[in-house]
Amino acid sequence: MNRAESAILSAAESISRPRLAAPEPGLTPETVIARATALKPLLRAQQDEADARGHYSQALHDEFIKAGFYRLLQPRMFGGYEFDYATYFKVIIEIASGHPATGWCLALAASHAPLVAAHWSEEAQMELFGDGHFAAPHRAVPGGRCEPVEGGYIIDGVWPYCSGIPHSTHLIAATLIPRPDGPPRLLNFAVPAGQYTVLDDWGGDRTLGMRASGSNSVRVDKLFVPKHMTADADRQYRVPDPQAGTHGTRLHGNPMYLGLTMGPYHAALVSPVIGAARAALDEFHDILRTQNTFAPPLMKRFESPDFQRPYGAALAMTDAAEGIVMQAMHQHMALCRRWAEQKIAPTAEEMLRLWTMQQQAGKLASEAVELLFRNSGSTAARSGSRMLRYFGDVQMYRGHMSSQYQTFASMVGRARLGLPSGFLDL
């Protein structure tokens, strides 16, 4: 037990004994990363069918369960492995290098256990984590309608882009609670599968890329959600009482469950893009080994400086992107440990800087794919080309609201200057 964990445990109100053992108590980070790497040939063989379907197969889902991927960030108390974020996102990069859209789908289904562990009550966590298998997207942009009633809320509406929903056990989404005396309050709610409808609006030719990301819309029809299955969404972005921490820090004794999501949430988007860059590098390598230059002196492309140059540049950009994400996750945990040891909560500036540094990683990885695509020849632009798939996948990230680095640069600049950031009310 490290110093930070000891500090939390000594101040805990009550620490429950573990209730549920993980399937492999001795599992190591090295083993799960190796398992993800070993799945690459299968992932690539299933790219076409997964894109057409809109998500990865039930057989792959079963493999992911068996490998322990859904439990990596889950508390040990509820059958998880409680690994660190750097390990988790390395697994996602490896899966995405087999198929970027599958990596996106898995990442957005399996990365939200810490949100629940941090902000839902112990009673709710027992219910949500259940038998130990838990997967849920989190649609953080508020939607639908929410009516407070005795004991909870009536929630109704459609939430689009719920990436990871096809194989999930629950939906987590945000909504707004109207208040007569002020602005509405942001609320997260969780509902189990069977109480919502997944709409058939993803996969195939509906989008340019990330076709197997399982980013379907979800409809909730006038559902009663008990209060204990909700959490104050504002606590994803600030620690209201640094002395008390969160449900998660008190219950699990791990500063990772402080529950601030701005850094890890963007890592869940960038990691599949880095995987796409790794996949594009593999594809470009094959092109260099099998195709000739198009002008004399004719030679295999790998022998030509004109092709060695973009290959090396894309490799450097991809390595840099992965290094940024890993460092961001180490910095995130350092901020959590600082809170545990000194009760200094991460600031808006610190969290926004984690976000924006990872936007630069996403930019680098996207540019690496674009560079390789441009240097692959016109064959790469034909339907069915893997390089075309990877190019389309990174364009989906490029258009994502969370990747807009110029907008966020203004926010982090304002925060650094001591002004309101413009992100929510931070």
N, C-alpha and C positions, 0 to 999 in steps of 0.2 A: 504493500500500500504506500503510495507516495504522499508527500507532505500536504498537497492540496486535498486529496481524498480524506486524509486524517482530519484536516480542519473542518471539512463538511461533516464527517461522522461525529466529531466531538460536539458539534452544535446541533445535531439532528434532533428533531422532536421525537421521532421513533423510527427505528430501522427494522423492517420486517425481515424475517428469514426468507431465503430463496424458496419459492413455491414450485418452480418448474425447472427441471434440468434441461440443458441444451442437448440435442441428439449426439454431439461429439464433444464432450467436455475438454478434450485435449487438442482441439483444432487450433492450428496456428495461422497467422496471416500469410506466411509463405505458402502454405498448403492451399488456401482458398484462391490465392492469386494464380498458382499453378493450375488449379482446376479450371479457372476461367480461360487461361491460355490454351489449355488442351481442347476446349470446346470450339476453337476457331474454325477448323475444317467443317464441322457440322453446321455452324452458323452461316458460313459462306455458301454451303450447299443448299440451304433453305432460304436464301435471300429473296428469290423471286416469289415463292409461295407465301412468305411472310408479308411481303409488300402487298401482294394481291389481297390477302386476308385482312390486313390492317393491324396485325399483331403477331407475335411469335406463337408457335404451336403449343399444344398441350404437352407434347412430348418434351419440348425444351423447358417449359414451365416445370415439369416434373424433375428434369435434370437440375434446374436452378434450386428447387427445394432440397433435393438430395445433396447438392453441393454446399448448402447453408447460406446462399446469397441473400435470402430475404431476412435472415436473422443477424446479419453482421453488425448492425448498429442498435439492435434491440437489447434492452436491459437483461442482464443475466438472471435477475429475479423472475423474469417471465420467459425463460427458455431461449434467450439470445446469447450472442457471443460478446457483445459490448466492445467490439474492436473500434479503433480510432478511424476518423474520417479519411486519413491518407490511405489506409488499407482499403477502405470501401471504394474510394474513387479509382484506385489502381485496378481493382476488379472490374469496375465499369469500363475503364479504358480498354482493358483486354477483351471484354465481351463486345464492345463497340468496334474494335478492330476486326472482329468477325462479321459484324453487321451493325452499322451505326444506329439504325432505327430500333433494333432490338435492344441495344445498350440504352437508348433513351427511354424506351418502354420499361425496362427493368429498373433503371435508376429512379424514375419518377413513381414507381410502385413501391420500391424497397427502401427509400431514403427518409421516410417520414416517421419511422419509429421514434427517433429522438424528440420530435414535436409532441407526440403523445406522451412520451415518458417525462417530458419536462412540464407540460401544462395541463394535463388532465389529472383528475384526482386518482388516488389509489384504487378506489372502487371502480372508476371507469377503466383504468388500466387493466384491472383483472378481467373485465368484460371484453375489452378490445383485443388484448393479446391472447385471450382465450387459451387454446391448447398449445400456443407457441408460434403458430404460423399466422403472420400478419402482413398484409400488403395493402397500401392505399395511396392513391394520388392525393395531392392537396391542391385544389383550385383556390389560390390565394386571392385572386381578384374577386371582390364580392359580387354576388348576383342574387337573383330570386327575390322572394318576399318573406319577411319574418314577422310573425305576430306573437308577442308574449302572451302566454296563458298560464294558468295555475300549474306549477310543476315543470314548466318547460316552454317550448315554442312550437308553433305551427309553421313549417317551412315549406315553400312551394316555389318551383321555378326550374329553369334549365341552366346548367353550368357547362360551357363549352371547354374544349381543350383539356380534358381530364386525363392527361397522359398516364398510361399504366393501368387504366381501369379494367381492361378485359380479363385480367387474371387476378384482380384484387379481391380482398375479403371485405373491404370497407371503402366508402367514399368519405374524404374529408374536404370540406369546402367552406368558403367564407360568405357571410351575408351581413346585412346591416340591420341593426335593431333601431327602429325609429324612437326618438325621444322628443316629447313636446317642449322641453325647456332647453334644447341644445342640439348640436349636430348628432347624427346617428352614430351608434357605437358599433365597431367592427367585431364580429363574433365568428369563431370557428365552430363547426359542428361535425360530428362523425355519425354515420349511419351504416349498418351492415348490409352486405349484399343481400338482395331479395327485397329490399325496401326502396330501391331506386331502379330506374330503367336506363340501360345503356343504349343510346341511339345509334343507328347504323349510318354514320356519317363520316367514316374515316376508312382509309385504305384504297388501293387501286389507283386510278388516275385522278382522284379528288385533289391531290396536292402535288407540288413539284418534288418534294422529298420527304424524308422521315415518314414514309408511308406505313411502316410497321410499328410506329411508335404508340399505337393504341390510344391516340389522342381524341377519343370519341367525346361527344357531348353526353351529359347525364341529366335525366329529368327526375325531379322529386315532386310527388303529387300530394300536396296538403298533408304532410307527414308530421305527426307529433314527435318531437325530439326532446327527451327528458333533459333537464338542466345539467345533470351530471355528465352528459355526453357532449357538452359544449365547453369551450374555453375562450377566455379573453384574447382576441387576436393581437391586441396591442402589445402583449408580452413577448411576441416574437421579435420585437424591435427595441425594447428597452426593459431594464430591470427596475420595477417600481420601488422595490425595497431591497437594496444590496445586502443588508444584514440578514434578511430572511431567505434570499435566494428564490427557488421555485419548488413546486412539488417534487420535481425530479431530483434536484440536488439533495433535498432532505430525505427522499425515499431511497435513492440508489447510491448516494455517496460518490457521485462522479460529476466533476465540473462540466463535462460535455453536455449534461442535461440541464444546463442553464437555459438552453432553449432559444438562443438568439440565432436566427436562421439566415441572415443576409449573406454571409460567406458560403456556408454549405449549400444553400439553395442554388446559387449560381454555378457552383462546382458541378451540380447535377446536370446542368445544361452544357457546360463546357467539356466535361469528360467524354461524352459521346462524340463531340466534334473532334477532340484529339484522337479518339478511336478512328474516326473517319479519315483523318490525316495519316494515321498508321496504315490503314487499309489501302489508301491511295498510294502510299509509298511502296507497298508490296505489289500493287498492280503496275505501277510505273517501272519497278524493277523487272517484272516479267516482260514488259514492252521493250525495255532496253536490251534484254537478253535475246529476244526473239525477232525483233524487227531491224531492218537496215536503215541507214541514213537515206534521205531522199535526193541527195546531190553528190556527185563525185568529190572526193574519192569515197566510193561505197564501202561501208563497214558496218558491223553491228553497232547499234546506237550506244551501247555502254562504252565503246571505245572512243566516242566523240566528245570533246570538251563541251560542245553545244548542248549535250544532254546530261553530261556529268554535272554541269553547273546547276541547273534547276533541281536535279535530284539532291545534290548536297545542300543547296539552300533550303529546300523543303524539309529535309531531315533536321537541319539545325533549327528551323522555325518550330517544328513539331516537338523536338526535345525541349526547347525553351518553353513552349506552351505547357507541357507536362510538368516541368520544373516549377513554373509559376503556381499551378494548381496545388502541387504538393506543398510548396512553401506557404501558400495561403492557408491551407488546412493546419499546418503546424502553428502558424501565427494565430489562427482562430483558437486553437487549444491553449496557446500561451495566454491569450486574453481570458479564457475561462479559468485557467489556473491562477492567474493574477487575482481574479475575483475571489476564488476560494481562499487564497492566502492573505489577501489584503483588503478584501471587500471593496475593491475598486471596480465598478461595472464598466464594461466596454462603452466607449462613447459613440455617438452617431458618426463622427469623422472616422474613427477606427473601423467601424463596420462597413461604411461606404467605401473606404479604401480597399478593404478585402474584396468587395464586389467589383470595384473598377479595375483592380490589378488582374482579376480573372477575366474581365472583359477583354483586356489586352491579350490574354492567353487565347481566348476564343477567336479574336481577330487574327492572331498569328497562325493558329491551326487552320482557320478558314482560308487565309491567304496561301498557305502551303498547298491545300487541295486545289485551289484555283490556279496556282502556278503549274502544278503537275498536269491538270486538265488541259491548260493551254499548250503544253509541250508534248502532249500525247498523240497529236494528229487528229484528223477529222474522224477516224474510226471510233475514237472515244466518245464522240457526240451521237453515235447511233443508238437507237432504242435497244435496251438490253445490255449496254455496256456497264460494267461495274464502275468505271471511272465516272460515267455520267451519273450513276446513282449517288456516288459520294459527293460529287459536285452539287447535285440537287439537295442532298441532306444538309450540307453546310449553309446553303442559301436559306433554308428554313430557320437555322439559328440566326443568320444575319438579320432576318426580318423580325425576330422576336423582340418584344418590347424591353426585355431584360438585358439585351445585348447592345443597346444603343449607347455606345461609349461616349459620344459627344454630349448627349443629354446628361449623362451621369457625371461627366467631367465638370460640368457647371455645378452640379450638386455638391460634389466633393470639394470643389474649390470654395464654394460658399461656406461649407462646414469648417474648412481649414482656416478661413478668415474670421471665424466666430460668428457667422451669420446663420439664420435658419436655412437648412439645406434645401428645402423645397420638396423633400421626399417625406410623404405623410406630414407630420408636424415635428419631425426631428430637427 
